[in-house]
Amino acid sequence: MNHNRNHKINQVTESTLIIGVDIAKKTHYACPIDYRGRELQKAFRVQQTKHGFETFYSAIRALMAEFNKTNIPLAESRNPRLKKEDPDL
């Protein structure tokens, strides 16, 4: 049994907003889902710019208010190419 994984799963509750993000080079797509995996809204674009990420942050805040969510978990990438020591990150 993986205690750490179970602990992370238990943190996802009815008040959790999960944002799935499809990462790309210039344009990302984000889709909000609830704790049961149901889409709350159609996926939307996030541009790879300062303004794009500011808009993304505003969209997340609006979704939290609209769906009465108070928790957003943050998960790190499991992609081995993305390492913290990478100077491009």
Summary of the structure (lengths in Angstrom):
residues: 89
radius of gyration: 14.6
end to end distance: 33.1
largest distance: 42.9
contacts: 182
relative contact order: 0.18
helix: 28%
strand: 21%
